[in-house]
Amino acid sequence: MGAQSLDKDFLQYWMRLSVVEKQSLFQVAKHYVELKDDATPISIEQYNIEIDEAMKRMDTGEFYTHDQVKEMSKGWLNGK
């Protein structure tokens, strides 16, 4: 499938979405492109440092439980 054909097909589906659905998908696409642009790999050493730092934060109680994250996420779709 060529790029022009894909663009045409995408637009046909895009036009059928509500404004809220378009906003949601746009944020996903934007986030994906930003991640792709910032995809500089880190070294194993840096990775291990970040893991050690995360483990220390967990040991001191700096984390959210699954239930806390579920409660926090309830407002995410509403922009809160």
C-alpha positions as a LaTeX table, in Angstrom:
\begin{tabular}{lrrr}
\hline
Residue & $x$ (\AA) & $y$ (\AA) & $z$ (\AA) \\
\hline
Met1 & 0.00 & 0.00 & 0.00 \\
Gly2 & 1.48 & 3.33 & $-1.05$ \\
Ala3 & 1.62 & 6.47 & 1.07 \\
Gln4 & $-1.05$ & 8.24 & $-0.98$ \\
Ser5 & $-3.44$ & 5.31 & $-0.68$ \\
Leu6 & $-2.80$ & 5.06 & 3.06 \\
Asp7 & $-3.39$ & 8.81 & 3.51 \\
Lys8 & $-6.66$ & 8.55 & 1.58 \\
Asp9 & $-7.84$ & 5.57 & 3.64 \\
Phe10 & $-6.81$ & 7.29 & 6.87 \\
Leu11 & $-8.79$ & 10.42 & 6.00 \\
Gln12 & $-11.91$ & 8.40 & 5.28 \\
Tyr13 & $-11.81$ & 6.95 & 8.79 \\
Trp14 & $-10.67$ & 10.22 & 10.38 \\
Met15 & $-13.73$ & 12.05 & 9.04 \\
Arg16 & $-16.02$ & 9.56 & 10.80 \\
Leu17 & $-14.60$ & 10.29 & 14.27 \\
Ser18 & $-16.03$ & 12.68 & 16.83 \\
Val19 & $-14.03$ & 15.69 & 17.98 \\
Val20 & $-13.16$ & 13.93 & 21.26 \\
Glu21 & $-11.98$ & 10.82 & 19.39 \\
Lys22 & $-9.89$ & 12.98 & 17.04 \\
Gln23 & $-8.31$ & 14.81 & 19.97 \\
Ser24 & $-7.47$ & 11.52 & 21.65 \\
Leu25 & $-5.93$ & 9.96 & 18.54 \\
Phe26 & $-4.06$ & 13.17 & 17.77 \\
Gln27 & $-2.47$ & 13.09 & 21.22 \\
Val28 & $-1.42$ & 9.47 & 20.68 \\
Ala29 & 0.12 & 10.28 & 17.28 \\
Lys30 & 1.84 & 13.38 & 18.67 \\
His31 & 3.24 & 11.43 & 21.60 \\
Tyr32 & 4.43 & 8.65 & 19.27 \\
Val33 & 6.30 & 11.12 & 17.04 \\
Glu34 & 7.86 & 12.86 & 20.05 \\
Leu35 & 9.05 & 9.51 & 21.41 \\
Lys36 & 10.43 & 8.55 & 18.02 \\
Asp37 & 12.27 & 11.89 & 17.74 \\
Asp38 & 13.73 & 11.43 & 21.22 \\
Ala39 & 14.72 & 7.79 & 20.83 \\
Thr40 & 18.34 & 8.19 & 21.84 \\
Pro41 & 19.35 & 4.90 & 23.43 \\
Ile42 & 21.04 & 5.03 & 26.82 \\
Ser43 & 24.01 & 2.97 & 27.89 \\
Ile44 & 23.73 & $-0.13$ & 30.06 \\
Glu45 & 25.51 & 1.82 & 32.78 \\
Gln46 & 22.96 & 4.65 & 32.65 \\
Tyr47 & 20.12 & 2.13 & 32.59 \\
Asn48 & 21.48 & 0.43 & 35.72 \\
Ile49 & 21.90 & 3.80 & 37.47 \\
Glu50 & 18.26 & 4.67 & 36.73 \\
Ile51 & 17.10 & 1.26 & 38.01 \\
Asp52 & 19.11 & 1.71 & 41.22 \\
Glu53 & 17.64 & 5.18 & 41.74 \\
Ala54 & 14.12 & 3.86 & 41.18 \\
Met55 & 14.70 & 1.03 & 43.66 \\
Lys56 & 15.91 & 3.54 & 46.28 \\
Arg57 & 12.76 & 5.63 & 45.75 \\
Met58 & 10.64 & 2.52 & 46.21 \\
Asp59 & 12.53 & 1.61 & 49.40 \\
Thr60 & 11.73 & 5.07 & 50.83 \\
Gly61 & 8.04 & 4.77 & 49.93 \\
Glu62 & 8.12 & 7.07 & 46.90 \\
Phe63 & 5.70 & 5.17 & 44.68 \\
Tyr64 & 2.01 & 4.86 & 43.86 \\
Thr65 & 0.01 & 1.69 & 44.43 \\
His66 & $-2.13$ & 0.20 & 41.69 \\
Asp67 & $-5.28$ & 1.47 & 43.40 \\
Gln68 & $-3.82$ & 4.99 & 43.66 \\
Val69 & $-2.99$ & 5.04 & 39.96 \\
Lys70 & $-6.47$ & 3.80 & 39.07 \\
Glu71 & $-7.96$ & 6.64 & 41.11 \\
Met72 & $-5.58$ & 9.21 & 39.58 \\
Ser73 & $-6.33$ & 8.02 & 36.03 \\
Lys74 & $-10.08$ & 8.63 & 36.34 \\
Gly75 & $-9.56$ & 12.32 & 35.57 \\
Trp76 & $-7.01$ & 11.89 & 32.78 \\
Leu77 & $-9.54$ & 11.65 & 29.96 \\
Asn78 & $-11.30$ & 14.75 & 31.27 \\
Gly79 & $-8.06$ & 16.75 & 31.27 \\
Lys80 & $-7.84$ & 16.95 & 35.06 \\
\hline
\end{tabular}
